Amino acid sequence: MHDTFKEVHKIEKNLKSVPKSLKLLSLAFLIYSFSWGMILPYFSIYLKSIVPNYSQVGFIISLMSIVAAVISIFIGDLIDKVGRKKILLFAFVNYLIIGPIYTVTHSIGALVAARVYHGVAAVGIWIPGRTYVRDISPAHKKSEYMGYFYTASALAYTIGPVFGALVITFFDIKSLFYVVGFAAIIAAAIVQHIPDSIKPKRSITQGLKDVMFKDKFIAKELKDYTDEKSIGVKVTMISFLSKMSSAILVMTVALYINSIGGNLWQIGLVYSLMYLPFIFQFVFGEMVETVGSRKMLTTGASLACVFFASLFFANNIIYILIFTLFGSTGLAMVAPVVSGYVSQMAKENNGEITGIYGAVADMAAFTGPLVAGLIADMYGLNFVFIFAAIAMSFVIGIARWM
């Protein structure tokens, strides 16, 4: 018991030492993420009410990520030249338009347009946000500070599903999309009071010219990435496989619960518990410093692998809830390890390297739902969980060589 109190005191002390700028940025992302936390659990079901099969659901969900992957590296290079804050504020303002666009989508064409626009804006939020955290993180606290940042968003995604179910019960899912713009404006107002983490070297116009012509779009970024050699390849594979599995889980669990007769409140509860372990990413980030990256990766990937496979056999809401909770705990353990490795590799090119690994995550988020939709149509929704389990088994193998 004494050791438990010591650990709680240590966490409290560490929280007090977190820079004010990180606390404010995390608050901004908590508010922004809360609006999407209300929507995400029900988004795949909403799409299924518009399109005829799971393959098209997967395609529409993944479309945003492929757009984001294409421009992530570009944005990463750009923010190294013009600063983090300008791009972040501009992207938040765009959500005043993105939210309402979703409310008038009644066809595949309209959904495609909404997802493309959304993909562009999302990159302008997450790449500068993650880069800012890496900028202000001391070398020995990179995993820990990134864990604090992600914890804020995870908290939003944990409480959001229940509020989402409440709104849908009394109104409809389209009502939720109006919250997005409101939340983004509040987030932008908070960011406005945070000093930029670097001194901008160029105006946005000059920065765009440099990225396109001086750096030859992504040629420089790819060269810097290949300079990392084998460690870069391993981190890329782990990031891709874990992010792909996470994207599969987010898309498929709601559809699966709906297919066995579950209701909105059950879906909301499962998604709240799915995101719950990610609240403790800062704890996992601290544990990396103690137990080591390899052990944390192996343990997390093993948990995810076992419990994703278990979801194949789940036939009621209790089993789905338990297996999802433990599987997502595994993913939450892997995430700060990957962030720590990326932070170590970033050096003076923080935005550029963050953009590259943002593109990797986006490619994973593109691949996961696309493959999940195809597997669900061919074999059934529960076979999708087996695919995710196989992906995490590869992470276990790669972790042995880190």
C-alpha positions, -999 to 999 in steps of 0.1 A, spaced: 0 0 0 29 23 9 44 18 -26 10 26 -42 9 60 -24 45 67 -34 36 60 -71 5 82 -69 26 110 -53 52 106 -81 26 110 -108 11 141 -90 45 156 -88 53 149 -124 19 165 -135 28 197 -116 61 199 -135 44 197 -169 49 231 -188 18 254 -190 20 254 -228 16 216 -229 -13 218 -204 -31 244 -226 -24 225 -258 -37 193 -243 -69 211 -231 -74 224 -266 -71 189 -281 -94 175 -253 -122 199 -264 -117 193 -301 -115 155 -296 -146 154 -274 -167 165 -304 -154 135 -324 -155 112 -295 -193 116 -296 -194 107 -333 -168 80 -339 -186 50 -322 -216 55 -344 -200 68 -376 -196 33 -393 -233 25 -385 -243 59 -400 -224 51 -431 -239 17 -434 -273 33 -434 -263 52 -466 -241 26 -485 -250 -10 -493 -221 -30 -480 -191 -31 -456 -166 -26 -483 -180 8 -492 -181 17 -455 -144 8 -452 -136 27 -483 -153 59 -472 -137 57 -437 -103 51 -451 -105 78 -477 -98 105 -452 -66 88 -441 -52 83 -476 -56 121 -482 -39 128 -449 -11 104 -458 -4 122 -490 0 157 -474 14 147 -439 50 149 -451 43 181 -469 27 197 -438 55 184 -416 82 202 -437 60 233 -440 56 238 -402 94 236 -398 95 267 -419 64 287 -409 59 275 -373 34 252 -357 8 277 -345 -3 293 -378 -11 260 -394 -29 247 -363 -51 277 -360 -60 277 -397 -69 240 -396 -92 245 -366 -111 272 -383 -118 249 -413 -140 227 -390 -166 254 -390 -173 242 -426 -164 205 -422 -190 197 -395 -220 210 -414 -208 193 -446 -214 159 -430 -250 169 -422 -259 172 -459 -242 140 -471 -269 117 -487 -248 100 -513 -214 83 -518 -201 113 -538 -210 138 -511 -193 115 -484 -162 113 -505 -160 151 -508 -165 155 -470 -138 129 -462 -113 145 -485 -118 179 -470 -117 164 -435 -84 146 -443 -67 178 -453 -78 197 -421 -70 168 -397 -34 168 -408 -32 205 -401 -42 198 -365 -24 166 -355 10 171 -372 16 206 -357 2 194 -323 24 164 -320 54 183 -332 48 211 -307 49 185 -279 82 171 -292 96 206 -294 91 214 -258 99 179 -244 133 174 -226 152 144 -240 145 122 -210 108 130 -210 97 126 -246 76 95 -241 62 109 -209 52 143 -224 37 127 -255 18 104 -232 3 135 -213 -8 150 -247 -24 118 -259 -41 113 -225 -61 144 -230 -76 133 -263 -81 98 -249 -101 113 -220 -123 130 -246 -129 98 -265 -137 80 -233 -165 103 -222 -176 113 -257 -195 81 -266 -220 83 -238 -228 119 -246 -231 109 -282 -256 82 -274 -276 108 -254 -277 133 -282 -287 106 -308 -314 93 -285 -331 128 -283 -321 141 -317 -301 123 -344 -264 117 -353 -264 147 -377 -269 170 -347 -235 159 -334 -216 173 -364 -226 208 -355 -207 204 -322 -175 199 -342 -172 235 -354 -181 249 -320 -154 228 -303 -128 236 -329 -133 274 -323 -129 270 -286 -97 249 -292 -84 276 -315 -90 303 -289 -69 284 -264 -41 278 -289 -40 315 -296 -27 320 -261 2 295 -265 36 308 -277 49 290 -308 75 264 -300 99 277 -327 106 310 -343 91 310 -378 117 312 -405 93 320 -434 59 334 -441 33 308 -452 37 318 -488 75 316 -487 73 283 -468 51 268 -495 75 278 -522 105 263 -502 87 230 -497 76 227 -533 108 239 -550 138 240 -527 130 208 -509 115 192 -541 82 184 -523 90 152 -503 125 143 -517 143 159 -487 120 142 -461 124 108 -476 162 112 -476 162 121 -439 139 92 -432 162 67 -449 191 81 -429 176 64 -399 182 30 -415 171 -2 -397 156 14 -366 135 36 -388 122 6 -407 113 -13 -375 95 17 -359 76 22 -392 64 -14 -392 54 -13 -355 36 20 -360 18 8 -392 6 -25 -377 -6 -11 -344 -23 19 -360 -39 -4 -386 -53 -27 -358 -66 3 -339 -84 16 -370 -99 -18 -376 -112 -20 -340 -128 15 -342 -146 7 -374 -157 -29 -367 -167 -31 -331 -198 -9 -335 -209 -27 -367 -204 -61 -349 -224 -51 -318 -252 -37 -341 -252 -70 -360 -259 -91 -329 -287 -67 -318 -268 -43 -295 -282 -8 -289 -266 27 -289 -260 27 -252 -241 -6 -253 -220 6 -282 -213 38 -263 -202 19 -232 -179 -4 -251 -162 25 -269 -158 44 -236 -140 14 -222 -121 9 -254 -105 43 -251 -101 42 -213 -66 26 -213 -53 55 -235 -60 79 -206 -31 62 -189 -6 67 -217 14 90 -196 18 62 -170 29 38 -198 52 66 -210 69 67 -176 70 29 -174 90 28 -207 118 46 -189 118 19 -162 111 -14 -179 125 -7 -213 110 -3 -248 113 -39 -258 94 -53 -228 67 -27 -231 62 -34 -268 62 -72 -263 37 -71 -234 14 -46 -252 14 -64 -285 8 -98 -268 -23 -84 -250 -37 -70 -282 -30 -101 -302 -47 -125 -277 -78 -104 -270 -84 -94 -306 -84 -131 -315 -108 -136 -286 -133 -112 -301 -138 -137 -329 -157 -159 -304 -175 -131 -285 -213 -135 -288 -226 -111 -262 -219 -76 -250 -201 -86 -219 -175 -106 -237 -171 -79 -263 -166 -53 -236 -139 -73 -217 -120 -84 -248 -121 -49 -263 -109 -33 -231 -78 -56 -227 -70 -55 -264 -70 -17 -264 -49 -17 -233 -22 -35 -253 -24 -8 -280 -22 19 -253 11 3 -241 26 2 -276 17 39 -285 41 58 -262 70 35 -271 65 44 -308 62 81 -299 94 79 -279 114 64 -308 100 90 -332 110 118 -308 145 104 -305 149 103 -343 134 138 -349 164 158 -338 164 192 -355 137 182 -381 109 177 -356 81 187 -380 95 168 -409 100 135 -391 66 139 -373 50 144 -408 67 112 -421 54 91 -392 20 108 -394 19 96 -430 27 61 -418 -1 62 -393 -25 76 -420 -15 48 -444 -23 23 -416 -57 40 -410 -64 38 -447 -54 1 -450 -72 -11 -419 -108 -1 -427 -104 -9 -464 -93 -45 -457 -118 -48 -428 -147 -40 -452 -136 -65 -478 -131 -93 -451 -164 -85 -435 -183 -88 -469 -165 -120 -478 -164 -139 -445 -182 -120 -418 -174 -92 -393 -158 -114 -367 -131 -126 -391 -119 -90 -392 -107 -94 -356 -85 -124 -366 -68 -102 -392 -60 -76 -365 -47 -103 -342 -23 -115 -369 -11 -79 -374 -2 -76 -338 15 -110 -337 40 -95 -362 46 -66 -338 56 -91 -311 82 -105 -335 96 -71 -345 98 -61 -308 124 -88 -302 148 -70 -325 144 -35 -311 
